[in-house]
């Protein structure tokens, strides 16, 4: 197959020789099967709205706003804010409810705060399933502040009400029942995904499904998404060697919970003993069972999922499996970056010019300081000449700022006018990017991208750069 272009590349944090991988495990939702995000999250939002409305909350007039939040943001359940942080945990953009915080208000709230996701205060939106609840949270913060919601209630209480309302919809199976009834509306089919998996299977790799979705939902969804694109007479059951449903990740990766055989299509279960069998369908199970049965461990297994914590974090941290993260948004991000590349080159050149002007101004200020105090090496220019030079450089810098500002604003609004790029927080990496970098060996927009890379690809990570490298920024200015 011909390469599909940079947006469909596999991006590498740590070198991965796919040819040496013996088994590949896959999550299902937003990994093997991609949903139309707006359709899914709008319906999830409406279920939250209905549940809260049934409890007497004034929410009937609210509307789902798909552009209000993006993955990678963080809810502050103490202050009622939604923030975007850089890789060091410093807040770079913040909204209180649906209103952006001013620079002064943001500085007052977070100047002494470094986000640590281990603290219960923070809720990290690390999956596309988080969009609906975050949208509702922002809108209801406005109403809580206006005194329109049941009192007394804090922002953490508000989030828990929203979370429980969404959990109730999932527990009752209402949303998944709608998807099963009309999968064409909710599912974004990708005919190249089965091809990528066929390539891996024919190359000798053991293919696994490890999903938290229950059998009654997953089986018909996999049939819908895969069977039509497989060779005649082949179904998804023939494609995957072993499948685990109701896996209860992250516990799947952490313990040795029992597995149950799925005896028939109705979902009848029987306790399983011993190693898993080829073609086996199971509920529960564990990574320990996978490793014992396949006689594989650690770097011989690659796990592919869309959830930073449930999928790649635990698989990497506990088991040292190789990990791949599915980030569908990276396609739009790379496309936006490539489109903006000429403007980015212009912006970088202007920033370099500004840095040179600032360095010259700094030197002249030092010369003036020494001349007035009468110490150290000093310029031959008199104080008046130095002062005039400083003023001229200040004017040049202001003029440069006027040229830089619109380009910097355009750069910061790429992909999302409110939040910018998923993997950036201003010129720095975002907190999301830091999590991806730390736990995902590779990341890509969809499973089918492996078809373009082939099952034998040797993915090499670029060398890490440091500020003092010869090609790195000087840090001046």
Secondary structure, 3 states (H helix, E strand, C coil): CCCCCHHHCEEECCCEEHHHCCEEEECCECCCEEECHHHHHHHHHHHHHHHHHHCCCCCCCCCCCCCCCCCCCEEECCCCEEEEEECCCCEEEEEECCEECCHHHHHHHHCCCCCCCCCCCEEECCCHHHHHHHHHHHHHHHHHHCCCCCCCCCHHHHHHHHHHHHHHHHHCCHHHHHHHHCHHHHEECCHHHHHHHHHHHHCCCEEEEECCCCHHHHHHHHHHHHHHHCCCCCCHHHHCCEEEECCCCCHHHHCCCCEEEECCCCCCEEECCCCCCCCEEEEECCHHHHHHHHCCCHHHEEEEECCHHHHHHHHHHHHCCEEEEECCCHHHHHHHHHHHHHHHHHHHHHHHHHHHHHHHHHHHHHHHHHHHHCCCCCCCCCHHHHHHHHHHHHHHHHHHHHHHHHHHHHHHCCCCCCCCCCCEECCEEEHHHHHHHHHCCEEECCCCHHHHHCCCCEECCCCCCCCCCCCCCCCCC
